[in-house]
Amino acid sequence: MVLVFLQAAVVAEETAQGVLPSLGWEWIAAAVGFVIATILIILFIKKVIVNSILGLIGWAIAVYVFHLPLPFWISLVASALFGLAGVGVMILLKIAGVF
């Protein structure tokens, strides 16, 4: 069992020694940079998606549960783009008489 792992480690080491010098450090740095950028983008987009979903849920509650007469498309788009803050602004604008 140990022999199998040792053989795998030797094969991996030989492959790495053969591939890495031929690529150069620029390619390795670019690959690591792309991986880091992808992780950061996914984390950011996940927060944006959750915020948009919460905004749509808040909009649905405001319109269908509390029966607030908000303009349909404007308030729906604002809640999808800005989340719960968009719903709050639409409610404040409705109270102020802008809509």
C-alpha positions as CSV (number, residue, x, y, z in Angstrom):
1,M,0.0,0.0,0.0
2,V,2.8,2.4,0.9
3,L,4.7,1.4,-2.2
4,V,1.7,2.5,-4.4
5,F,1.6,6.0,-2.7
6,L,5.4,6.3,-3.1
7,Q,5.2,5.4,-6.8
8,A,2.4,7.9,-7.3
9,A,4.4,10.6,-5.5
10,V,7.5,9.9,-7.6
11,V,5.4,10.1,-10.8
12,A,3.8,13.4,-9.7
13,E,7.2,14.8,-8.9
14,E,8.7,13.8,-12.2
15,T,5.7,15.3,-14.1
16,A,5.9,18.5,-12.1
17,Q,9.6,18.8,-12.8
18,G,9.1,18.2,-16.5
19,V,6.1,20.6,-16.9
20,L,6.9,23.6,-14.6
21,P,10.2,24.7,-16.0
22,S,8.9,24.6,-19.6
23,L,5.9,26.9,-18.7
24,G,7.8,29.6,-16.9
25,W,6.9,31.6,-13.8
26,E,4.7,34.0,-15.8
27,W,2.3,31.3,-16.8
28,I,2.1,30.0,-13.2
29,A,1.5,33.4,-11.8
30,A,-1.2,34.0,-14.4
31,A,-2.9,30.7,-13.6
32,V,-2.8,31.5,-9.8
33,G,-4.2,35.0,-10.5
34,F,-7.1,33.6,-12.6
35,V,-8.0,31.2,-9.8
36,I,-8.0,34.0,-7.2
37,A,-10.0,36.3,-9.5
38,T,-12.5,33.5,-10.1
39,I,-13.0,32.9,-6.4
40,L,-13.4,36.6,-5.6
41,I,-15.9,37.0,-8.5
42,I,-18.0,34.0,-7.4
43,L,-18.1,35.3,-3.8
44,F,-19.2,38.8,-5.0
45,I,-21.8,37.4,-7.4
46,K,-23.2,35.1,-4.8
47,K,-23.9,38.1,-2.5
48,V,-25.5,40.0,-5.3
49,I,-27.8,37.1,-6.2
50,V,-28.8,36.7,-2.5
51,N,-29.5,40.4,-2.3
52,S,-31.6,40.4,-5.4
53,I,-33.6,37.4,-4.2
54,L,-34.3,39.0,-0.9
55,G,-35.4,42.2,-2.7
56,L,-37.8,40.3,-4.8
57,I,-39.2,38.5,-1.8
58,G,-39.6,41.8,0.1
59,W,-41.3,43.3,-3.0
60,A,-43.8,40.4,-3.2
61,I,-44.5,40.8,0.5
62,A,-45.0,44.5,0.2
63,V,-47.3,44.2,-2.8
64,Y,-49.3,41.0,-2.1
65,V,-49.4,40.8,1.7
66,F,-49.5,44.5,2.7
67,H,-51.3,45.5,-0.6
68,L,-49.1,48.6,-1.2
69,P,-50.0,50.1,-4.5
70,L,-46.5,50.3,-5.9
71,P,-45.9,50.7,-9.7
72,F,-45.3,47.2,-11.0
73,W,-42.3,47.4,-13.3
74,I,-40.4,50.2,-11.7
75,S,-40.6,48.7,-8.2
76,L,-39.9,45.2,-9.4
77,V,-36.8,46.3,-11.2
78,A,-35.6,48.5,-8.3
79,S,-36.1,45.6,-5.9
80,A,-34.2,43.2,-8.1
81,L,-31.3,45.6,-8.6
82,F,-31.0,47.1,-5.2
83,G,-32.5,44.4,-2.9
84,L,-34.4,45.3,0.2
85,A,-33.1,48.9,0.0
86,G,-34.8,49.3,-3.3
87,V,-38.1,48.1,-1.8
88,G,-37.6,50.6,1.1
89,V,-37.0,53.5,-1.3
90,M,-40.1,52.6,-3.4
91,I,-42.2,52.5,-0.2
92,L,-40.8,55.9,0.9
93,L,-41.4,57.4,-2.5
94,K,-45.0,56.1,-2.3
95,I,-45.5,57.7,1.1
96,A,-44.0,61.0,-0.1
97,G,-46.4,61.0,-3.0
98,V,-43.9,60.8,-5.8
99,F,-45.8,57.7,-7.3
